[in-house]
Amino acid sequence: MKKNDVFSAIKHALSVANKGDQTVTVQLQIIKYYSELKGLSAREFVEEVGLKPSLVTLFTDSMKLARKLTETGMNKDKL
């Protein structure tokens, strides 16, 4: 999947998420698209998705979690 498609999918997921679920939605999307987001800077991610610059830490921490989950064999297709 192209990065532009990933960003579009994440933006869509955020647009349909309840206001109180947006942070967890971002985290789940990062886990889901971990492979496609590898090598992307946190700053680039928040800019492309349209998030507050302060959420770079959320991206960094979610990528670490996604890596660990991937190493354990989690099936991201169920997200």
N, C-alpha and C positions, 0 to 999 in steps of 0.2 A: 504494500500500500504506500502511495506517495505521501510525503509529509503534509502537503496541502490538504489531502483527503483526511489525514489524521486530525489536523487542526479543525477542519470543518466538522468532523464527527464529534470532537470534544466540545466545540462551540454549541453544536446542536444539543448534546447531552446536558450542557449547562443551561441552555435556554428552556428546556422542558423540566428541569429539576426544581423542586420546591426551594424556596428561598433559604430555608434552614438546612437544606441538604447539599448546598453548592460545594462546600469544602470537601465533603466526603465524595461527592461526584467527581471532582477534580482528581482526588486520590485514586479512585477506582479507574478512571480513564487513563491515568498515568500507568497504572499497573497493567491495564488491558493492552495498551500500546507501547509497553516498555521497549520491545525490540526495535520499533520504528523511531523511538525517541532517544535511543542511545547515541551519544556523541553530540547531542544538542545541549547548548548552554541553558541554564535556568533563566537567564535574562531573555534569551531568544524565545523560550517557551512562553513566558508570561506576556511578552509583547505580542506574539503571534495569536495567542488565545484571547488576549484582551483583558488580562488579569492585572491586579494592582502589583506594582513592583515589589512590594513587601512580601509577596507570596513566592519569591524565589526559594526560600527555605522549604516551603511546602513541596515544591518540585524536587529539590535535592533529597529530602527525606523520603518522599514517595518513590523516587527512583531507587534508593537504597533498599527500601522494602520490596519493591518489585523484583530487584535482583535476587534477594534472598528467597522470595517466593518461587521465582523461576528455577533457582538452584534446587529447591525441594520438589520440583515437578508439578507445581500447581497448574491446573488447566485454566488458562486465562480466557478460553472461549466460553466458559460458563458465566463470565461477568456480563 
